[in-house]
Amino acid sequence: MLIVTYDFEDDKKRTKFSKFLEQYGRRIQYSIFEIKNSERVLTNILTEIEGKYKSTFTGADSIIVFQVCGNCENKMLKYGYSENDDKDFLVFS
C-alpha cells in the first residue's frame, strides 16, 4: 500500500495530479490518497511521479510517498469516518 500526500502551488498541476491518483486509489483527505494494489501498479505510479512530475517542481511543490508494508498496515489506527472504511457491510433493499 502507498500513502501519497502532495501540494502543488499551481492549481492546474494539483488538479491533474489528483485525477491521476484517482485512477489508482481513493482520497482519504483533500491531498492524501491511499493506494492498495499490485506491486506493478505501485511501481507504475512511482515511475510516473519520477518521470512526469518531479521535473516540474517549483520550490513550493512537494509529493511525499509512504510505502506501507502489510505488517504496518495492520497496525494503523483509524478513528471517526475512516474507522469504518475497511469493514464489510450488507445493504438490504
Rosetta constraint file for C-alpha pairs under 8 A:
AtomPair CA 1 CA 34 HARMONIC 7.15 0.50
AtomPair CA 1 CA 35 HARMONIC 5.58 0.50
AtomPair CA 1 CA 36 HARMONIC 4.61 0.50
AtomPair CA 1 CA 37 HARMONIC 6.71 0.50
AtomPair CA 1 CA 42 HARMONIC 7.84 0.50
AtomPair CA 1 CA 67 HARMONIC 6.07 0.50
AtomPair CA 1 CA 68 HARMONIC 5.25 0.50
AtomPair CA 1 CA 69 HARMONIC 6.70 0.50
AtomPair CA 1 CA 70 HARMONIC 7.72 0.50
AtomPair CA 1 CA 73 HARMONIC 7.79 0.50
AtomPair CA 2 CA 34 HARMONIC 5.89 0.50
AtomPair CA 2 CA 35 HARMONIC 5.09 0.50
AtomPair CA 2 CA 36 HARMONIC 6.65 0.50
AtomPair CA 2 CA 42 HARMONIC 7.40 0.50
AtomPair CA 2 CA 65 HARMONIC 6.57 0.50
AtomPair CA 2 CA 66 HARMONIC 5.55 0.50
AtomPair CA 2 CA 67 HARMONIC 4.68 0.50
AtomPair CA 2 CA 68 HARMONIC 5.85 0.50
AtomPair CA 3 CA 32 HARMONIC 6.94 0.50
AtomPair CA 3 CA 33 HARMONIC 5.71 0.50
AtomPair CA 3 CA 34 HARMONIC 4.76 0.50
AtomPair CA 3 CA 35 HARMONIC 6.38 0.50
AtomPair CA 3 CA 65 HARMONIC 5.78 0.50
AtomPair CA 3 CA 66 HARMONIC 4.98 0.50
AtomPair CA 3 CA 67 HARMONIC 6.55 0.50
AtomPair CA 3 CA 68 HARMONIC 7.36 0.50
AtomPair CA 4 CA 32 HARMONIC 5.59 0.50
AtomPair CA 4 CA 33 HARMONIC 5.19 0.50
AtomPair CA 4 CA 34 HARMONIC 6.59 0.50
AtomPair CA 4 CA 35 HARMONIC 7.83 0.50
AtomPair CA 4 CA 63 HARMONIC 7.03 0.50
AtomPair CA 4 CA 64 HARMONIC 5.79 0.50
AtomPair CA 4 CA 65 HARMONIC 4.57 0.50
AtomPair CA 4 CA 66 HARMONIC 6.33 0.50
AtomPair CA 5 CA 31 HARMONIC 5.61 0.50
AtomPair CA 5 CA 32 HARMONIC 4.45 0.50
AtomPair CA 5 CA 33 HARMONIC 6.56 0.50
AtomPair CA 5 CA 63 HARMONIC 5.70 0.50
AtomPair CA 5 CA 64 HARMONIC 5.20 0.50
AtomPair CA 5 CA 65 HARMONIC 6.51 0.50
AtomPair CA 6 CA 31 HARMONIC 5.64 0.50
AtomPair CA 6 CA 32 HARMONIC 6.81 0.50
AtomPair CA 6 CA 61 HARMONIC 7.71 0.50
AtomPair CA 6 CA 62 HARMONIC 5.54 0.50
AtomPair CA 6 CA 63 HARMONIC 4.26 0.50
AtomPair CA 6 CA 64 HARMONIC 6.25 0.50
AtomPair CA 7 CA 14 HARMONIC 6.90 0.50
AtomPair CA 7 CA 31 HARMONIC 6.90 0.50
AtomPair CA 7 CA 60 HARMONIC 7.84 0.50
AtomPair CA 7 CA 61 HARMONIC 5.59 0.50
AtomPair CA 7 CA 62 HARMONIC 5.34 0.50
AtomPair CA 7 CA 63 HARMONIC 6.54 0.50
AtomPair CA 8 CA 13 HARMONIC 6.65 0.50
AtomPair CA 8 CA 14 HARMONIC 5.22 0.50
AtomPair CA 8 CA 60 HARMONIC 6.73 0.50
AtomPair CA 8 CA 61 HARMONIC 4.47 0.50
AtomPair CA 8 CA 62 HARMONIC 6.44 0.50
AtomPair CA 9 CA 14 HARMONIC 7.47 0.50
AtomPair CA 9 CA 58 HARMONIC 7.88 0.50
AtomPair CA 9 CA 60 HARMONIC 5.95 0.50
AtomPair CA 9 CA 61 HARMONIC 5.92 0.50
AtomPair CA 10 CA 14 HARMONIC 6.22 0.50
AtomPair CA 11 CA 15 HARMONIC 6.10 0.50
AtomPair CA 12 CA 16 HARMONIC 6.17 0.50
AtomPair CA 13 CA 17 HARMONIC 6.13 0.50
AtomPair CA 14 CA 18 HARMONIC 6.21 0.50
AtomPair CA 15 CA 19 HARMONIC 6.22 0.50
AtomPair CA 16 CA 20 HARMONIC 6.25 0.50
AtomPair CA 17 CA 21 HARMONIC 6.33 0.50
AtomPair CA 18 CA 22 HARMONIC 6.15 0.50
AtomPair CA 18 CA 31 HARMONIC 7.65 0.50
AtomPair CA 19 CA 23 HARMONIC 6.83 0.50
AtomPair CA 20 CA 24 HARMONIC 7.65 0.50
AtomPair CA 21 CA 25 HARMONIC 6.19 0.50
AtomPair CA 21 CA 26 HARMONIC 7.79 0.50
AtomPair CA 21 CA 33 HARMONIC 7.15 0.50
AtomPair CA 22 CA 26 HARMONIC 6.04 0.50
AtomPair CA 22 CA 27 HARMONIC 7.21 0.50
AtomPair CA 24 CA 35 HARMONIC 6.11 0.50
AtomPair CA 24 CA 36 HARMONIC 7.85 0.50
AtomPair CA 24 CA 37 HARMONIC 7.74 0.50
AtomPair CA 24 CA 41 HARMONIC 7.92 0.50
AtomPair CA 25 CA 33 HARMONIC 6.37 0.50
AtomPair CA 25 CA 34 HARMONIC 5.59 0.50
AtomPair CA 25 CA 35 HARMONIC 4.23 0.50
AtomPair CA 25 CA 36 HARMONIC 6.55 0.50
AtomPair CA 26 CA 33 HARMONIC 5.49 0.50
AtomPair CA 26 CA 34 HARMONIC 5.52 0.50
AtomPair CA 26 CA 35 HARMONIC 6.56 0.50
AtomPair CA 27 CA 31 HARMONIC 7.44 0.50
AtomPair CA 27 CA 32 HARMONIC 5.89 0.50
AtomPair CA 27 CA 33 HARMONIC 4.37 0.50
AtomPair CA 27 CA 34 HARMONIC 6.40 0.50
AtomPair CA 28 CA 32 HARMONIC 5.72 0.50
AtomPair CA 28 CA 33 HARMONIC 5.51 0.50
AtomPair CA 28 CA 34 HARMONIC 6.51 0.50
AtomPair CA 28 CA 82 HARMONIC 7.85 0.50
AtomPair CA 29 CA 33 HARMONIC 7.02 0.50
AtomPair CA 35 CA 42 HARMONIC 7.87 0.50
AtomPair CA 37 CA 41 HARMONIC 6.27 0.50
AtomPair CA 37 CA 42 HARMONIC 6.73 0.50
AtomPair CA 38 CA 42 HARMONIC 6.40 0.50
AtomPair CA 39 CA 43 HARMONIC 6.11 0.50
AtomPair CA 40 CA 44 HARMONIC 6.21 0.50
AtomPair CA 41 CA 45 HARMONIC 6.30 0.50
AtomPair CA 42 CA 46 HARMONIC 6.39 0.50
AtomPair CA 43 CA 47 HARMONIC 6.09 0.50
AtomPair CA 44 CA 48 HARMONIC 6.13 0.50
AtomPair CA 45 CA 49 HARMONIC 6.28 0.50
AtomPair CA 46 CA 50 HARMONIC 6.20 0.50
AtomPair CA 47 CA 51 HARMONIC 5.92 0.50
AtomPair CA 48 CA 52 HARMONIC 5.53 0.50
AtomPair CA 48 CA 53 HARMONIC 7.23 0.50
AtomPair CA 49 CA 53 HARMONIC 5.05 0.50
AtomPair CA 49 CA 54 HARMONIC 6.07 0.50
AtomPair CA 50 CA 54 HARMONIC 5.25 0.50
AtomPair CA 50 CA 55 HARMONIC 7.60 0.50
AtomPair CA 51 CA 55 HARMONIC 7.21 0.50
AtomPair CA 52 CA 56 HARMONIC 7.48 0.50
AtomPair CA 53 CA 57 HARMONIC 6.79 0.50
AtomPair CA 57 CA 61 HARMONIC 5.46 0.50
AtomPair CA 57 CA 62 HARMONIC 7.30 0.50
AtomPair CA 68 CA 72 HARMONIC 6.06 0.50
AtomPair CA 68 CA 73 HARMONIC 6.03 0.50
AtomPair CA 69 CA 73 HARMONIC 6.04 0.50
AtomPair CA 70 CA 74 HARMONIC 6.41 0.50
AtomPair CA 71 CA 75 HARMONIC 6.71 0.50
AtomPair CA 72 CA 76 HARMONIC 6.57 0.50
AtomPair CA 77 CA 83 HARMONIC 7.98 0.50
AtomPair CA 78 CA 82 HARMONIC 5.76 0.50
AtomPair CA 78 CA 83 HARMONIC 4.68 0.50
AtomPair CA 79 CA 83 HARMONIC 4.77 0.50
AtomPair CA 80 CA 84 HARMONIC 7.75 0.50
AtomPair CA 81 CA 85 HARMONIC 7.21 0.50
